[in-house]
Amino acid sequence: MTTLLLVAMALVFLAIAALLTAAEAAFNFLPRHDAEEALLRSRGTAMRSILREPVAHIRALRFWRVWFEMASAVAVSVLLYSLLDNIWLAGLAATGIMALLGFVIVGVSPRQLGRLHSAAVVRFTAPMIRFLTWVLGPIPGWLVAVGSAAAPGAPGGDEAFFSEQEFRELVDRASESDMIEDTEAEMIQSVFDFGDTLVRAVMVPRTDIVGIDSGSSLHEAMSLFLRSGYSRVPVIGEDTDHILGIVYLKDVAAVVHELDAGVEPPTVDSMAREVRYVPESKPVSDLLRELQKESTHVAIVIDEYGGTAGLVTLEDLIEEIVGEIVDEYDTESAEAVELGDGSYRVSSRMSIDDLGELFDIELDDDEVDTVGGLLAKALGRVPIVGSRVEVQGVSLRADRLEGRRNRVSHIIAAPVPTVDTDLEDLFHEAEATQQGVPREQEK
């Protein structure tokens, strides 16, 4: 009688553990729209309570799953001890049996069932989970608090069940297994990085802003639009720090089209729209929402001193997620061109991280982000064509100028050659000979 009771207890406990495992997998992989549908189909309040406090119910679910697995293991151990009358042999046999049964019956099959039929499993197990959570009360929360005290700094709440880093790794594994395309994986990763990116990292810097001087005519503005390819340019007063407004191509084209022959066109000042200012420390995710709400496509970025730091457009923000957007009016050029002798011609706006990847070195600088900025910082002044510096084993030489302000647009980057010992000895030999001192005496 006792033997049958122990067998029944072990089987019942294993079945309950398997059911709780399936329920845990179902709740973890249940899509939001399936959860809403399951909530509508559910007659009781159990589902509603679970969805209102998912963390507390998942904690209780995991606690009871472990408890029933342990209870079944104890029942099997007692059963084998009563049959074999040897505690060591019974313990070894129980360990092997529970490892196999736990892996197959509890570990693998229920999880697959919960993932495949998550909505049905959730509806079926919701009342039981709600009851088990009510029985435990605050005990799982206390246990989690004890575990958090033992591991300070560990994520808590919802992060304890699925963190951003785990999701990133899941996306990487899905990309490696060809479940999703590489471009889709890059876009998902860009969404995570989007919230951590500041406006200063995506803006057009102050030196590259194409603007039109205050008092210019609409014909001059139209000529600038056609030459630059831009559809919105700032109206500049005394200097770049004094921006009076933003003039739009559509506004200028409409007025110019309606002008009669021989009529003097108005100045751009009369057509300029109000300027939208944003600090360079603003997250791009916040700015994107604001620009969408205000139906604005361009904003002027200001630094901590109130001066103009750059210009940012709605397209710049979207490109942070979807990648570079090139239309039929853009001139797309390679950011780095190999010159054949181990050197590269790179854009001055290329990031220093990308430059480091070209030479398999790590370039780290907290003050500048681009190769042009790195060159200017190491040089200590505004670079001109021919300016050369060496930074962390890389030689940088200003190659060409572009733009109205004649700023450096391209830089020749090459690894700094290492001087061989023999060549160094020959150099010292020649230097000593020129000074009339024998090599041995020099030593």
BELPE-V921336 format. One record per helix or strand of 2 or more residues. SS is the DSSP state (~ for helix, > for strand). FROM is the first residue (numbers start at 0). TO is the last residue. Records with the same first field share a line. If there is no record, write none. Layout:
SS->FROM-TO / FROM-TO
This chain:
~->1-28 / 31-40 / 45-51 / 53-83 / 86-115 / 117-135 / 138-149 / 156-159 / 163-175 / 181-193 / 198-200 / 205-207 / 217-227 / 248-257 / 267-269 / 283-293 / 313-321 / 351-357 / 370-378 / 420-433 / 438-441
>->203-204 / 210-212 / 231-235 / 242-247 / 276-278 / 297-301 / 307-312 / 335-337 / 343-346 / 387-390 / 393-401 / 406-414
